[in-house]
Amino acid sequence: MRTSFIRKIPVYIVLLVVMIGFLFPLAILLINVFKSNAEVANSPIALPDSINLEKFGTVINDMHYFNCLLNTLIISAISLVFIILLSSMTAYYFVRNNTKTNKFLFFLMVASMIIPFQTVMKYKNE
């Protein structure tokens, strides 16, 4: 049992480095959110001298944060209801009617989920 742990140490080290790489930008964000703009410009990595909560007020008031949050929740809820309804109806049809056309349409739908939209996207300027 001890040898299996020793063999996994390089994997754990690599995972630790990757985790630090992902968490470092988040840590910088959390540090800088409590600083003034001048402090961020002078030393973005240093801890704040004093906690400044003005940015939270700016976001909530000037950007209408709660209004945007409500709009997002409404759109997400309505989309979720339609996606569940239409997907279940389509799945039922595909399961009950086993034809070549349905198989083709099913694989076409699966391919559209696998292939990213950006690979087939065309620009309007072309």
C-alpha positions in Angstrom: 0.0 0.0 0.0 2.9 2.4 0.8 4.4 1.8 -2.7 1.2 2.8 -4.5 1.2 6.1 -2.6 4.8 6.8 -3.5 4.1 6.1 -7.2 1.3 8.6 -7.2 3.4 11.4 -5.7 4.4 12.9 -9.1 0.7 12.9 -10.2 -0.2 14.7 -7.0 2.5 17.3 -7.5 1.3 17.9 -11.1 -2.3 18.2 -9.9 -1.2 20.6 -7.2 0.7 22.9 -9.7 -2.4 22.9 -12.0 -4.7 23.7 -9.1 -2.5 26.6 -8.1 -2.5 27.8 -11.7 -6.3 27.9 -11.7 -6.7 29.4 -8.3 -4.1 32.2 -8.6 -6.2 34.4 -10.8 -9.2 34.0 -8.4 -7.0 34.9 -5.5 -5.8 38.0 -7.3 -9.4 39.0 -8.0 -10.4 38.5 -4.4 -7.4 40.5 -3.2 -8.0 43.4 -5.6 -11.8 43.7 -5.1 -11.1 45.2 -1.6 -8.6 47.8 -2.9 -9.0 51.2 -4.4 -8.0 51.7 -8.1 -4.8 53.4 -7.1 -3.8 50.5 -4.9 -4.5 48.0 -7.7 -2.4 50.0 -10.1 0.5 50.3 -7.7 0.7 46.7 -6.4 -1.8 44.2 -7.8 -0.5 41.3 -5.8 -0.1 42.9 -2.4 -2.7 42.7 0.3 -4.9 45.8 0.7 -4.0 48.4 3.3 -7.6 48.9 4.3 -10.8 47.2 3.2 -12.7 49.3 0.6 -16.2 48.3 -0.3 -17.0 51.1 -2.8 -16.7 48.7 -5.8 -19.6 46.6 -4.5 -21.8 49.6 -4.2 -20.8 50.7 -7.7 -21.7 47.3 -9.1 -25.0 47.0 -7.3 -26.2 50.6 -8.0 -24.7 51.7 -11.3 -25.0 48.4 -13.1 -28.5 47.5 -11.8 -27.1 44.1 -10.5 -30.3 42.8 -9.0 -32.4 43.7 -12.0 -29.9 41.9 -14.3 -29.9 38.9 -11.9 -33.7 38.7 -12.0 -33.7 38.9 -15.8 -31.2 36.1 -15.9 -33.1 33.9 -13.6 -36.4 34.4 -15.5 -34.7 33.6 -18.9 -32.9 30.6 -17.5 -36.1 29.2 -15.9 -38.2 29.6 -19.0 -35.4 28.1 -21.2 -35.0 25.2 -18.8 -38.7 24.4 -18.9 -38.8 24.4 -22.7 -35.5 22.4 -23.1 -36.8 19.7 -20.7 -40.2 19.6 -22.5 -38.9 19.5 -26.0 -36.0 17.2 -25.3 -38.2 14.6 -23.6 -40.7 14.7 -26.4 -37.9 14.3 -29.0 -36.3 11.5 -27.0 -39.6 9.7 -26.8 -40.1 9.9 -30.5 -36.6 8.6 -31.3 -37.0 5.7 -28.9 -40.5 4.6 -30.2 -39.9 5.0 -33.9 -36.8 3.1 -34.9 -36.2 4.1 -38.6 -33.1 5.1 -40.6 -34.2 8.7 -40.7 -34.6 8.8 -36.9 -31.1 7.3 -36.5 -29.7 9.8 -38.9 -31.4 12.7 -37.1 -30.3 11.3 -33.7 -26.6 11.1 -34.7 -26.9 14.6 -36.3 -28.2 15.9 -32.9 -25.4 14.2 -31.1 -22.8 15.5 -33.5 -24.1 19.0 -33.0 -23.5 18.6 -29.3 -20.0 17.2 -29.8 -18.7 19.6 -32.4 -18.2 23.1 -31.0 -20.2 25.9 -32.7 -17.0 27.9 -33.2 -15.7 25.3 -35.6 -18.5 25.7 -38.0 -19.3 29.4 -37.4 -18.9 31.8 -40.3 -18.1 35.4 -40.1 -20.4 38.0 -41.7 -17.5 39.8 -43.3 -16.5 36.8 -45.5 
